[in-house]
Structures are given as C-alpha cells and as structure tokens.
C-alpha cells in the first residue's frame, strides 16, 4: 500500500463527508416532494434508518 500523508488522508476523508452531506441534502429535497421513505432510501442508497433521521430532523 502506498504511503498516504496526513493531508492526503484529511482531504480524502473530507471528500467522503462532503459526499455524504450532499446525499443527505438530496434526500431531504425528495422527502419534501412527498417521495416515499422507502423510495428515497433506495434512490439515495441510504438505509431506511438514515432517512428516518432526516424525517425526524425536518419536524
């Protein structure tokens, strides 16, 4: 495995966090359009539990 500096690791982890945040924001928008929880989970490749947390945060 090639060496990875702390800064490279930091950027890689930040990229993953940003990607996850973007998915969650998109899921919020779908839920606001009354798309079913199960469909949102399927489309966004999230677990139903994650989508439920989004729903709870909106209320």
N, C-alpha and C positions, 0 to 999 in steps of 0.2 A: 504494500500500500504506500503510495507516495506521501511525502511529508506535507502537512497542511498547517500553515501558520495560524496563530490565534486570530489574526484579522480575516483571513480567508474563511475560517470556521465561523466567525462572527457574522460575516456577510451572508454565508450560506444559511445560517440559522435565521437571520433576519428575513431573508427571502422567503423562507418557508412560513414564517409568522405572517408576513405580508400576504402571501398567497392564501393562507387560511382565513385571514381577516376579510379578504376580498370575497371568498366563498360565502362567509357568514353574512356579509352585506348583501350579496346577491340573493341569498336565501330569504333575508328579511323582505326584500322587494317582492319576491314571489309570493310570500305569505300575505303581504299587503294586497296582492291581487287576487286573494282568495283561492290560490292553488292549494290543494290538499297537502297536509303534512307529509303523508307517505310519498307523494309525487315529488315534493321539494327534496326530501331525503334522497330519493332515487336520482333525480336530476343532478343534485349538487354533490353526490357521493358522500353524504354525511350520514351519521347514524340518526335514527328517529329521536334518540335522547338529545342529541345536539340541536335538532330542530325544535324540540320541545323547550329547550332552554332559551332559544331565540324567541319563541312564542311567549314564554313567561316574562322575558325582558321587555317585550312590547307592551304588556298590560300594566 
